[in-house]
Each structure stands twice: as structure tokens, then as C-alpha cells.
Amino acid sequence: MSTVMLDKFGLSIGGEPVLSEISFLLNQGQRLGVVGRTGAGKSILARAIVGLLPHGATTTGSLRFDDEPLPDDGAALAKLRGKRIGLLLQEAAEAMDPLATAGAHIAEALTAAGETADLEAKTGQWLADVGLDRSIAGRYPQDLTAGERSRVMLAAALCGKPDLLIADEPLAHLDVLAQRQVIGLIERLCEARQMSLLLIAHDLKLVALLCTRVIVLEAGRVVEAGDKAEVFGRPKHAHTRLLMTAGRHRARTLMRTPIGAVLLEVRDVKRVYKRRDLPVFSPRSPVVALDGVSLSIRQGESMALIGPSGSGKTTLARIIAGLEHATLGELEIDHAVYHGTDLPRIQRREISLVFPDPTQSFNPALTVGESIAEPLQLESQRLMDELSERMVEAVTGVGLTTDVLGWRPDAFSLPELQRLAIARALITRPRLIILDEPLSALDVVGRGELLVMLNRLRADFGLTFLVISQDLAMVQVVADRVLVMDKGKIVESGTPAMLFDSPQHELTRQLAAAALPEVGIVPVF
């Protein structure tokens, strides 16, 4: 029987308190959700339970597993994590060994759990269980999408048949179809094996589906705890109410900008890659990432691309931004025809790209001001006083003050870093901004604030948006038109209301049906 018990547990790192007097009991078969804003202490709590604390960490109070303190011996701790406790950390997919295949990661986890027979068959079955093709086993991390890497690491966490699964943002990088598959798998395993679950998530809808009890963290302290229906249905603490209402904006209340003539045209674009997961002398069938994509974006329009992971959305965005080259087809902006990386220099400043993870968007050795100024190299002929004006305009446009320009990236929260990434995108005064999963790294409050800011920026600067997102709720708020992609093709298009209320294509119907239901009965205010 597996039991996790914390009694007035506290944690400090370098003398700074991170967690204070955390108490809860998680018995076998129970499912506990931990929610809160970024920086509340959720992820460090997960690490503490399995003994993965940074150097200089000190603890107070009691933390026990099966009524015993965690072992001091590193080997014993590793064995506990490999056999009794399945651990899926938020950054696990990004920490995969680049020299080991996806199958090797799962086989290693199976071996650590004592499962040494029929490793190849078991690996293939676990890949299938998390919704991946068995052929993924031979591929390396760099040949997988972010969603595929996440599911590989989920399979590695579950394959030892643990008594307890600790999952930190298990749906990160997954499209809505994959999310539903992962939710179903975790539910089945919890019920069939009486597996306990400690779920850490920004998404309250996920917690409501999978968990029976909830604790709410704010600044390292539990501010509310109890049954799911009670906490979400009748929240008592102001912070819980903030989490419940954040992000529930209505599209009709947000600003719109006039839509003009065609700004960008994509004509019959195809992108083909060579396979890298096969032996050198094996016959190699190419991977078709884009298969004859055509679209147009009008000035002032906000267009969204949705679809399963691997459908070609990010590849298309990179070609439009000039970071990749189309195998066939062409693009045109401002009467300049290009094919991707040959985007003319004078037009390159017209298109900006905002990446999903703001922590990976800034050089830690530079101040954010130096990073924001980098795209101005495209306009080196401009006078320095105008460039200074641009810096002020971009930073104040995203709701920050100019004194932050001298700070380094590690001084900012994730929402602030994402605002700064958007400021860098604004610095050249582009006409088109491509936003690739702009909300994925943010908590529920940060998402709501960023949605309002994006619509304001679009109106204030007359911007055109191309938004790539798995978040259908965001798409309904920010997009005028939605394109659905599948296997490198556009299979359906229309307004958000048309697509989600009356979908025509089977994939669109599946996406609409897979969206997680809203949580709670708290009115929007």
C-alpha cells in the first residue's frame, strides 16, 4: 500500500523559504490535484516528494512515503523512483538523451523497474498505449515533435507499473486529441491498479477531470484544500477565485482592427524531409511535412492554425518567417515572391515570429534590452535616436517600463518574459506577427492577461496575426478565421463559430469533441 504524508513540511533553498507548512495525506488509489500560479511551489513540491532537491536545500517538518522517511541513499532513492513512484517532470521531454532513441528511453525505464523480458514488444505496446506509432521507437528526440517527446516520457514514467504517479503538466505540448488519450490512459491505470495520482497542472479543467481532491498553493503555502466539487464550485479564498475566473474572456468584449487587402499569399507549398531514423543503407521514404498548402492572410486579420501534433503547422510558420525553405511552391508578401529562407532582407522585418517557450528565446548572457534590439540590425541605416524610440515603444506597448531593459532574463517571471518576447517581435514594426503556442508556458492568469494584451496590440499597431495553437478556447477569442491542418494539408477553414459549432470534416469534429469542459460555477467578473 502506497501512502504519501506531509506534515507541516517546509523547504528553503539558500536560506530563502520556498514551501511553508504543507500538510496533506494521499492514500493508495486517491487522486490529488495541486494548482496555483507559476512560482507558487508546485514543481518543487513534486521534486521534494521523490528526493530530487537542488544543492543547498533544507527541509523542516515531515515527509513520509509508506510511513517511512525517504531513504538517504541515492541508489535506494533511484530504485524507489523506478519501481514504486512514476515521475513525469515538466521539463522531462526536453531533457531526453539526444543519443538515445525513443524506444531506448522506455526500455531503460522498464529495466530499472525489473522488466527485462521482451523489451522490444513491451516498448512497442507502451508507445501504442500513449497514442504513438510503434515505429517511433527507432527515432531520436530531435526527430520527434514536442508532443511526441512528452508522450514518450509519459510512457517511461508509467511502464514500471508504479503505485504512485507524480505528473507535472502531463498535457504540455499535446494537441487536444492526444490530451484526451493521455487522460483516458491515466484514468484507466488509476482504476485498474489503484494507482495514486499527484497531478500538478495549470489547467483547472484537467484537474477537475482526473482528481477528486484539490489543494491550491500561493507563494509556497496551501491557501485552500478540499473536495474538488467544493473547491471549484464554491471557492472560499480570493486566490482560488482568481484562478477560476482568469482567462474567461468573451471574444465580443475584445477589440478588433479593420481587415484590409491581402498581405501574404502561400501558393501550393510543399516541404519534404529525409528520414533520419533508419540505418544509413536502408531504403528511405521521405517525410512529407507540407503537401500543397495554399492560403492568404489579409492585413489586420487574425488567422489561427489548429490540428494534431505533426500536422505541419510549425513547419509552415517557419517557412513563412524565412527560417526554412519550401521544397516546392512559393510565397508572396508586398509583391515580393520568395520560397522561405530567400525572404528578401527588406521584407524580413515585415514578419516576426514569437516562439512557445520564452525562457529559450533570450540569451542569458545578454540583457533583455540587448536581445530586444537584435532585430534592429535589419534596419542599420536608421538613426540611433529613432532606434531608442522603437525600444521605448515596444517595451511600453507590452505593459512594461523601460528600466527593465538593463536586466537579464533570469530576473523575470514567465509571463513577463513572454511579453518581452513580443516586444522584440514588435521592434521592427512588422505587419505580420506569427505566434507559435504563445500561451503554452503560462499559467491560467498569465494566459488571460496575454490574450487581452494581444488584442490591444493588434488594434493599436494595426497588426496581422498568424496564431498556432492547441488551445481551442484561445482560438475562439483571438481568431477571425481558423484553418484546420492534418498531415500537411488544410482540410477545413471558417470562422471559430462555424468550425466549433458546425464542424464538417471528421478531424474538426474530433477536435471540437475533445475540448475539455469548463470548470466550476463561479460567474465571470
N, C-alpha and C positions, 0 to 999 in steps of 0.2 A: 504494500500500500504506500502510495507516494503522497506526502504532505509537505507543503511549504508554509512556514510560520515565521512572520516577522513581528517582533515586539519592541516598539519604541526604537526602531532601527534608524541610526543616523550615519551619515557619510560625509567626510570632509576630504578635500584634495588640496594639498599645500596649505592647510590651515583654513581654507575657505569652505564653509558649510554648503553642501550640495543637496543632501536629503536630511530631513529632520523628523524624528519620531514617527516613522512609518510603521503602522501595525495592520496586519491582515492575516487571515488563515485561508489557505487554498487546499482543500482536501481532494482526494482522488476523484476524478470524474467531473470536478467542478470547472467552470469557465469564468475567468475574471478578466474584465477589460480595464486597462489603465489609459485614461485620456488626459489631455492638458495641452497647453501651448508649447511651442518649441522652446527648449531651455527649462521646462518645468522639472526635469529629472527623470523622465520615463525610461530613456535608454540606459542611463547609468544604473537605474534600479534593476533592469534586466541583467546587466553585466554583474552586478553585485551578487545576485542570486546564484550565479554559476562561478563566482570567484575570478572574474576577468576584470580586475580593477587596475587602474594605472598606478605607476610608481608614485609613492608619496600619499597614497590614500589611507585614511584611518577610519575605523568604524566604531560605533557605540551601539548599545542595545543588543538584541539577539536576532540572529538569522539561522534557522534550522531547516534541514531537509530530512524527512523521515525521523523527526525528533532527535536528530543528531546535528552538531555543527558541521559546516563544510570542512572536508579534510584539508590539512595544511600542505600535504604532499602534492606536488604538481602532477605527477603521474596518476595519482588516485583521483584528482580533480578531472583530468582529461578522460579517464575511464568513466567517471560519473556522467560527464557531458556526452560521451559517445554512446553509452548504453541506456542510462536512466532518463537523461534530460536531452531532448532535442532542442537545438538552439538555432534560430534564424535571426541574425542581426541585420539591421537596416542596410549596412554597407557591405554585407557578405558577398553579394553578387559582384561588387566592384573589386573585391579582394581575392577573386579566383586566381589560381596559379595560371599564368599565361602559357606555361609549357605543358600543362596537363589538359587532356580532353575533358569534355563534359562527363563522359562515362567514367573516366578515371576519378573524378571528384566523388561520384556516387559510390564507386567500388571501394574507395578509401574509407568512406563513412561506413559502408557495410562491413568491411574488415574490422574496423575499430569496434563495431558492435558485436563481433564474433560470428558474423555471417560470411563464411569463407567458401561455401559450396555454390556452384552455378552462378558465379558473379555476373557473367555476361547476361544471362537470362534475367536475373533479378534487377540488374541495372536497366535493361530494356523495359521491364514491367513498371518500374518506378517512373521512368520517363513518360510512359503512356499514362500512368496514374495522374501526373500533373499536366497532362494535355499536350505533351510533346511527341513528335515522331521519334521512333527508336533510332533513326539514322543520326539524330543529334548527338548520340554517344561519341561519334568519331570527330566531332568538331571541337575546335579550340575556342576559348572565351571571346577572342577578338572576331570570330566569325559568327557570333550569336548576337541577337538583339538584346537590349537591356531586359526586356520581359522574359526572354528565353533564359538568360543567366539567372534571373530571380527564381524561376521555376526549377532550374537545375539545383540551386542551393536549397530550395524547399524540399525537393526530393531527398537531398543528402541529409537534411535535418530529420526527416520522417522515416528514412529507410531502416534505422535501428530499432524501430517499434518502441519509442520512448514512452515512459509513464507520464512524462510532463513535456509539453511543447511550449517553449517561450518564443513567441513570434513578434518581432519588432517590424511593423509596417509590412506585413507579408504580401500586400497587394501593390507595393510600389512598382512602377513601370509596367503594370499589366493592363491590357485593354479590358473592357467590361465583360467580354466573353470569357477570357482567361480568369478574371476575378471570380466569376460565378463558379467556374470549375474548381478553383482552389478552395473557395468557401465550402463547396459540396464535399470535397475530399477531406478537409479538416473536420467538418461535421460528422462524416461517416466514421472517421477514425476515433473521434472522441466517443461516439456512441458504441461502436463495436468493441473497443478496447478499454473503455472507461478511462481514456487518456485525459489528463488535466490540461487546461489551456490557460496560459497567461498571455493575453493579447495586448500589445501596445499599438495604438493607431491614432492618427489624426481624424480619420473618417468615423464619425459617430454612427453612421449607417452600418458600417461593418461591425462595430462593437455591438450594436443592437441586434444584428442577425446572429452573431456567434456566441455571445456571452449572456450569462444570467445575472451576474453581479458586476458593478462598476465602481471604481474609485477615481476621483478627479484630483489631479495634482496641480498645485500652483506654487511656483518658487520652492519646490522641494518638499512641500507639505501637502497632506491629504486635507482638502477643504470640504469634500463631500464623499460619501460612500453609501452603498446600499443596493437594494434590488434594482435591476435595470429599469423596470417599469416605473419605479418610484423616482429614481434619479432623473431619467429622461422625461417622464411625464409630469412630475411636479418638483422641479429643481428648487432647492432652498437657497443655495449660495449664489451670489451675484456672478461669480466667475463661471459657474455651470450654466447660468442663463446666458452669459455672453457667448459661450461655446455653442449653445443650442441655436441661437439666433443669427450668429455670424454667417455671412455668405448667402443668406436667403434674400437676395435682391431680385426684384422683378424687372424684366427687360424694359418694360414700358416706362419705368421711372428713370432710366439711364439716358444720357444724352446721345444724340445721333448727329452725323455730319452729312451734308448733301453728297449724293453719289453722282459722279460725272462720267467722262468718256473712258474708254478702255485704257488702262495704264500698262498692263502686262499681258502678253499672249504667250501661251505654251502650245506648240503645234506638234502633235504626233511624236512626243519624246519617248525614247526607249533607252533603258540602261541595263546592260548585261555585265555580270561579273563572272570571273573564272572561279571554279570551286577550288578551295584550299584544304578541304578535309579528307581528300583521297590520296593514296600513295602516288608518288611522282609519275610512275609509268602507267597508271590506270587510266582508262578512258574517262574523260571528264565532261559531263553535261553542264553547260553554263547555268548560272542562276539569273533569271530574268526578274530584276527588281521593279522595273517600269516597262509597261508593254503598250506603247502607243497612247500616252496621256495627252489630252488636249483640254485646255481651259483658258478662260480670260478673267482678269480681275480689273474692276473699274476703280477709278480714282475715288477715294473716300469710302470704299466698300470694306466690310469686314467679312472675309470668307474663311470658313473652317474646313479642315480636312480631318475626317474621322475614319476609323477602320481598325481591324486587328493588327497586332504587332507583326511586322514583316510585310505589311501590305504595300509599302513603298512611300509612305508619307514623308519621312525624314529625308530619304534619298531625293525626292522631288524638291523639297525645300533647299537642300544643299546645292542642287543644280541651278535653281532659280537664283540663289545667292552667289553663284560663281565659285563654289567650293568643290564641285565635282563636274565632270564632263559627261554630256549625254552621248550615248553610243550612236543614236540616230535621232533625227528631229531637230527642231530649233525653237528658240525663244526670242521675243522681241519686247523691248522697253524703250519708249521715247524714239521710236523708229530705228533703233539700233538692234540688229539681229546678232544673236550670239548662241553658243552651244553649251555654256556652263563656265568653265574656267577661263574662256576667252572673253568674258564680260569686259567691255571697254572701261578703261580707268575712269573716264568722266561719268559713266553711268554707274560705276561700282558704288559711289557714295549715295546713289538714289535708293539702294537696298541695304537694309540692316537685318541682322539675324541675332535673336536672343535665344541662348541655349537653355536647356532644362535646369541644370544644376548651377546656381550662381557661385558656389564655392570653387567650381572648376573653371570659372570664367575670368578669374583675376589672378595675376602673377603675385604670389605672396611677398616677393621681394620689392615690389613697387607700391607706391601709394595709389589709392583709388583714383586720385586726380591724374597721375601719370598714365594709368590704364585707360581712363575715360578719354584722354587726349590722343591716344594712339591712332584712332581712325582719322584724325585731322591731317595725317601725313598725306592723305588723298587730296588735300587742298593746301599744299605747302605754299602756294602763292599768296594765300590770304595774309592780311596784316595781323600782327600779334594782338593788337587791341580788339580786333573782331573775334579772334580765337578765344580770348578771355571772356568776351561777351557770350560766345557759344557755351563755354563751360558753365557760366552762371545760369544761362537759360536752361540747359539740360538738367542740372542738379536741382534747381528750384522747381523745375517742371515736374519732377517726380516726388516733390514734397520734402526735400532735404535742404539743409543750409550749406553754404559754400565752405564753412570751416571744416567740414568732413573731408575735403579734398586732400588734406595732408595726412590722413590716417591710412593705416594699412588694412587689408581685407579682414584680418582676424579680429578687428575691433567692432565688427558689425554683426547684427543678427541676420538670419537667412532672409526675412522679408526686406530688410534694408539693403542687403547685397543684391537682391533681385531688382530693387528699384534702381540701384546704381548700374546694374547691367543694362537696364532700359535707358538710363541716362546716356550710357556710352552709345547705345543704338541711335539716340536722338542727336548726337553731337554733330553729325554731318548734315543735319536737316534732311533726312531721307523722305521719299514719298511712300515707300513700302517698307513696313517692318514685319519680318517673319518671326512669329513667337512659337517656339517648339516646346510644348508642355510647360508653359510659364508658371503654372500653379503647382506642379508636382512636388516641389521641395518644401512647400509652405504648409503651415497649419491652417485650420479652418478659419481663424480670424484673419490671418495674413492673406488668405485667398480672397475673402470678401473685400478687404481693403484694396487689393491689387485690381480686382475687377472694376471697381468704381474708378480707380486711377486710370486704367487703360481706356475706358470710355471717355473720360475727361480729356486725356491726351489726344485721343482721336479727334474730338471736336475742336480743341484749342489749336492743334497744329495741322489740321486737315489731313491726317494720316490715313493710309490704307493698310489694313492688317490681313495677313495670312496666318491663321491660327491652327496649329496642330495640337490636338488634344484627345485624350481618352475620357475626359471629364464631360459627360453629356450635359450636366447641369450648367457648366460654364459655357458650353457652346450655345445653349438656348438663350443665355443672357447676352453674349458678346457678338454673336454672328448674325449677319444679314442673310447669308446663304451658306449652305453646307454641302460639301461633296463627300460621298462615301467611297472609300477605296478598298479594293480587295484584290490580292495577287497582282499588283501592279497596274490595275485598271480602275477607272472611275465607273462605278456600277449604278449610282443614283445621285441626283442632286435636287436641291429645292430649299425652301425656307425651313428654319428649325421646326416651325409648327407643322408644315406639310410632312416632313420626314418622320417626326416622332409621333404625330397623331395618326397619320395615314401612310405608313411605310409601304412601298411597293415591292422592293427587292427583298429576297429572303434574308440576306445579311443585315439589312437595315431593320427588319422586323426582329431579328435576333438581338441586335444591339439595343433596340428600344426596350425589349422584354427583359434584358439582363440588367438594366439600370437598377441600382439599389434603392429601396423605398425610403422616403423621408422618415425622420425620427422625431418623436415627441409631439406634444400638443401645445407647445408654447407659441403664442401668437407672435408674428413678425412685428418688430418695432425698431 
